[in-house]
């Protein structure tokens, strides 16, 4: 939009220079004769008496003035280019800052989520009761009521929470010898008031070193973080500890025990550093911390360096990471770990001693603006030279007796400036978007051809008219309110002397408008403030895009797909009246599990669609008598439908087992998460619904059977999510009707 502002400035310059009175003597009234002294000189020249000294003096003065104008023009061109470069850097500071803020929020949320898991344990009433009794008994476990049973309950609680929340280590990729015990790499544990372990998950690391320090800090009442370190599996690990207070405790801030969790920091965490939709080639977000006189890189780097594998001296010259640690929130041009010059900003993170660094190569970031600024500078210089040449030509011919020739030269110069004006307007008219400028009273001061054509008038006819008269009162009211806010905020920032007030105030809006007969129109508008001058009040430049077709097609596509899935599921269920809404129920359970696992919308829809359509093949298979592979028939029937997610592959993999004993031999993480979800949902419905030989299982009985097969046939995390939904999020009430079919 800065380029557009330059175009408009040149357009105004062309119109100003086109006015004939620009070339008149400012001290002359209209109709007065030329200066008599000059006339006398002309008479002398006509008689062959040329006043050489005076002419030479005027020429010298004129040359000095022209040289001064050229020098000033080049100087201000340099100043303008440098100012544009600084504005571009300010824009990058804002862009990098926005990404850094969003990534920092994701990391802080991840840390808070893990503390939340530990806090859930510390607030467990049974756990608090057990530790209170143990504390009252001065650590004598024999005096605790049903101590053995309580310990067994707490152990099962820790295992369930660890499986659900990521504090349990992932299963090994290959089968291990059952007689070889795995080293403790992750898990949850409870300690007494002396820091001695009471209960822990099977693969909880040994309590020593940093873990013991964190427990001691937690027992003193302060939440503690075990900073990232290389764990037993040579993978990045970290831990979280919180105090446990007794029931009606009178020990002040001193805890009667501590809950601690250690987990592997895996790729799922590092993916939080990636900015969705980022298309730049050299942008990167990573985590660093200061350790003595070193900068440690905690996350994977773009050059392939693994987490915790690189460190550099803190005093390395112009090191971006060192600047980020020293001045969190700052912005500068530094050098990254590879020695490349980069634009960098950073954010300090809560609760952990890390700094998040966001950077992009200066070469990539500034490539477009540098090319544009070079072009602008060349155009400026050419315009200065052209204007200078034109002024010299007009001056020479204006001082001659051949007024006709002078007038002709003036006409040529005027045409040149008119061509510049036309050229600048061609640039704006070549844009497909509607580009208009209005003042504070919503009066148009500029319009390109597409905007005028959409209104059914010419650009010239729009000037001086209000928005209400051109686009109607509804749209005009909306845009007037937005422009009013933009101009108010812009005036406040200008009064405060903000250097980037235009960029701070710039606003974008997407608004739906409904016509008189109910037709929908969706418009995206950008509002950029324009500074006023002596002749023009401050205004707003508006760039308006019509995105109606895109929005309408997007909504239609989503509605058609959901309608198709519902219809196909209904067809399947009508083939067998006893099944009622089985297909829809599988899809409903699959959607609930996916949402419980906090999957992204694409995977939630994929699981729900695959669950609802898994039985589609029975329509054909039942006729041929082959129902065992009906799900494969379903997948084949759906191959031609363009789903957003891997619905077909989810159906194909829905019969795979976690231990690899399924039809295709896929196991563990090699099975799509959505397929694991559909597998559990289908099995759950099969267990609950009544059969011809009797009623189905209760919801509790069904989940128990699923838990028994967790880790072998079903994904333990998926089953835990189903159980959590039933017990804590209304699943027991919502799905009670499964048991009453018959």
Buried (B, 14 or more C-beta within 10 A) or exposed (E): EBEBBBBBEBBBBBEEBBEEEEBEEEEEEEEEEEEEEEEEBBEEBEEEEEEEEEEEEBEEEBEEEBEEBBEEBBEEBEEBBEBBBEBBBBBBBBBBBEBBBBBBBBBBEBBEEBBEBBBBBBEBEEBBBBBBBBBEBEEEBEEBEEBEEBBEBBBEBBBBBBBBBBBBBBBEEEEEEEEEEEEBBBBBBBBBBEBEBBBBBBBBBEBEEBBBBBBBBBBEBBBBBBBBBEBBBEBBBBBBBBBBBBEEBEEEEEBBBBBBBBBBBBEEBBEBBEBEEEEEEBBBBBBBBBEEEBBBBBBBBBEEBEBBEBBBEBEBEBBBBBBBBEBBEEBBBBBBBEEBBBBBBBBBBEBBEBBBBBBBBBEBBBEEBBEBBEEBBEEBBEBBEBBBEBBEBBBBBBBEEEEEEBEEBBEEBBEBBBEBBEEBBEBBBEBEBBBBBBBBEBBBBBBBBBBBBBBEBEBEBBBEBBBBBBBBEEBBEBBBEBBEEBBEBBBEBBEEEBEBBBBBBBBEEEEEBEEEEEEEBBBBBBBBBBEEEEEEBBBBBBBBBBEBEEBEEEEEEEEEBEEBBBEBBEEBBEEEEEBBBBBBBBBBBBBBBBBBBEBEEEBBBBBBBBBBBBBBBBBBBEEEEEBEBBBBBBBBBBEEBEBBBBBBBBBBBBBBBBBBEBEEEBBBEEBBBBBBBBBBBBBBBBBBBBEEEEEBBBBEEBBEBBBEBBBEBBBBBBBBBBBBBBEEEEBBEBBEEBBEBE
